[in-house]
Amino acid sequence: MKRESKDFIYEEETIWEVVGEGVRRQVMAYNDQLMLVKVAFEAGAVGAPHTHPHTQATYVVSGLFEFTTDGHTSIIKAGDCVYIKPDVLHGCKCVEAGTLIDTFAPMREDFLVCP
């Protein structure tokens, strides 16, 4: 079954889902092959280490983050990006409050509030 978002997605009409202490996300756009998600972090919030079978690219819109992926750790800031291979352990800690744009291929079905 093919699933996809509307053609135009407006921030003020999109649900924020709390996904951890100091972390919330908005699923912005998707189809079966791709998903774009906005994630807002408060300073000190943690994206717990985890794996998933999806390819992921994360763009830092604002803030400062300590990211670990595939055993390597780096500080990234606005304008930087992280590439995360499928099935690789990764996570982050927010050093200064900020927002990330996560993209996944294929889409993360587990992120859909209303499948």
C-alpha positions as CSV (number, residue, x, y, z in Angstrom):
1,M,0.0,0.0,0.0
2,K,1.4,3.4,-1.0
3,R,1.3,6.1,1.7
4,E,2.3,9.7,1.3
5,S,1.9,13.1,2.9
6,K,0.0,16.0,1.4
7,D,1.8,18.1,-1.2
8,F,2.0,21.1,1.2
9,I,2.8,20.7,4.8
10,Y,2.4,23.7,7.2
11,E,4.3,23.8,10.4
12,E,1.3,25.3,12.4
13,E,-0.9,22.5,11.2
14,T,1.5,19.7,12.0
15,I,1.5,17.8,15.3
16,W,4.6,17.9,17.5
17,E,5.1,14.5,19.2
18,V,7.1,14.3,22.4
19,V,9.7,11.5,21.9
20,G,11.9,12.0,25.0
21,E,12.7,14.4,27.7
22,G,13.4,17.7,26.0
23,V,12.9,16.2,22.5
24,R,10.0,16.5,20.2
25,R,9.4,15.9,16.5
26,Q,7.2,16.8,13.5
27,V,6.9,14.4,10.6
28,M,6.7,16.9,7.8
29,A,6.7,14.9,4.5
30,Y,7.0,11.3,3.3
31,N,6.2,8.6,0.9
32,D,7.2,5.0,0.8
33,Q,10.8,5.8,-0.2
34,L,11.6,9.0,1.8
35,M,10.7,10.8,5.0
36,L,11.6,14.3,6.3
37,V,11.3,15.0,10.0
38,K,12.0,18.1,12.1
39,V,13.3,17.4,15.6
40,A,13.6,20.1,18.3
41,F,16.0,19.6,21.3
42,E,16.3,21.5,24.5
43,A,19.9,21.9,25.9
44,G,21.0,18.7,27.6
45,A,18.5,16.5,25.9
46,V,19.7,13.2,24.5
47,G,18.8,11.2,21.4
48,A,19.4,7.8,22.9
49,P,21.8,5.5,21.0
50,H,19.8,3.3,18.6
51,T,19.9,1.5,15.3
52,H,17.4,1.2,12.4
53,P,17.5,-0.3,8.9
54,H,17.0,3.1,7.2
55,T,19.6,5.3,5.6
56,Q,19.6,8.7,7.4
57,A,21.0,12.1,6.8
58,T,20.6,14.8,9.5
59,Y,21.0,18.5,8.8
60,V,21.6,20.9,11.7
61,V,19.3,24.0,11.4
62,S,20.3,25.5,14.7
63,G,22.0,24.6,18.0
64,L,25.1,22.6,18.8
65,F,25.1,18.8,19.0
66,E,27.5,16.0,20.0
67,F,26.8,13.2,17.6
68,T,28.1,9.7,17.7
69,T,27.8,7.3,14.7
70,D,29.6,4.1,13.9
71,G,31.9,4.7,17.0
72,H,33.0,8.2,15.9
73,T,32.0,11.3,17.9
74,S,32.0,14.9,16.6
75,I,30.5,18.3,17.5
76,I,28.2,19.6,14.8
77,K,26.6,23.0,14.4
78,A,24.1,24.9,12.2
79,G,24.9,24.2,8.6
80,D,26.6,20.8,9.3
81,C,25.3,17.4,8.4
82,V,25.6,13.8,9.6
83,Y,25.3,10.7,7.3
84,I,24.1,7.6,9.2
85,K,24.4,4.2,7.5
86,P,21.7,1.6,7.9
87,D,22.0,-0.6,11.1
88,V,24.7,1.5,12.6
89,L,24.5,2.5,16.3
90,H,24.1,6.3,16.6
91,G,22.8,9.0,19.0
92,C,23.4,12.5,20.1
93,K,23.4,15.0,23.0
94,C,22.2,18.5,22.5
95,V,24.9,21.0,23.8
96,E,22.9,24.1,22.9
97,A,19.2,24.0,22.1
98,G,18.5,23.5,18.5
99,T,16.6,21.9,15.6
100,L,17.6,19.0,13.3
101,I,16.1,18.0,10.0
102,D,16.2,14.2,9.7
103,T,15.7,12.4,6.4
104,F,15.2,8.7,6.1
105,A,15.1,6.3,3.2
106,P,12.9,4.4,3.1
107,M,10.3,6.2,5.3
108,R,10.1,5.3,9.0
109,E,6.6,3.7,9.3
110,D,7.1,3.7,13.1
111,F,7.0,7.5,13.0
112,L,3.5,7.7,11.5
113,V,1.0,8.7,14.2
114,C,-2.0,7.9,11.9
115,P,-0.9,5.2,9.5
